[in-house]
Amino acid sequence: MSTSRGGLLAAQCKRGESIASMASPLNSYAQRVYADRGDAILARASEDLDEIEALRREIVAANGKAAGGDAMAARVRRYYGMLSAIEARFPVSKDKAHVSDLAFTWWDAFRTSKKEKQTNLNFEKAAILFNLGAIHSQQAIESDRTTENGLKAACREFQQASGY
């Protein structure tokens, strides 16, 4: 996909690396820390963690492309919201008392041969937000800006890409 059209630029999405199992280390932590809350709570948490893993797998499978437009943006927003919801309950870091065996890998969007791997949920959230902005910027340059409605749509997409 072209990154410019008519003097406007769009960012390309970062490419992520798949994780063998995101839910497994999170479930292990939940069983270790939240076992006193009962099996029903742990079972519901496991289902939610499986959904988070499925969303991430779908986003990473897009292979850094913003294909799907609004639907992909909705999935990325949902995944980001779920990450934000689990952040306080599942600390991800190198600390052995935390979820320490879950690392996220993303390739740089501008220097595509450079990749970064971190055991940090904020790193994952930052990459996801970047991709959300990239999706909106790509939708903006694909808008038909020769019409009033198309120009308004492009402006709206660029505003969303900037977080406004």
PyMOL commands that set and color helices and strands:
alter all, ss='L'
color gray80, all
select helices_A, chain A and resi 23-33+35-37+39-61+69-86+121-142+148-161
alter helices_A, ss='H'
color red, helices_A
select strands_A, chain A and resi 4-5+8-9+104-107+115-118
alter strands_A, ss='S'
color yellow, strands_A
deselect
rebuild
show_as cartoon
